[in-house]
Amino acid sequence: MVVAFVPEKIRGSAFGLFATVQAVENIAATVVAGLRRRTARKTITTLCSWLIAVHG
């Protein structure tokens, strides 16, 4: 995806920015899942996580 839309000259920076955004999203998702697991039933959280993983 990054390769198709970014000029070759700045492609390295674009990959770095893309990876940073993904890392922030992963941290946010982990925090949300942790809070949800604390407040909701564990089976509901596990089911929701499974559904998100399957449907992406």
CORZI-V906181 format. One record per run of one state. SS is the DSSP state (@ for helix, = for strand, . for the rest). FROM is the first residue (numbers start at 1). LEN is the number of residues. If there is no record, write none. Layout:
BEGIN
ss=SS from=FROM len=LEN
ss=SS from=FROM len=LEN
END
This chain:
BEGIN
ss=. from=1 len=1
ss=@ from=2 len=4
ss=. from=6 len=2
ss=@ from=8 len=32
ss=. from=40 len=2
ss=@ from=42 len=14
ss=. from=56 len=1
END
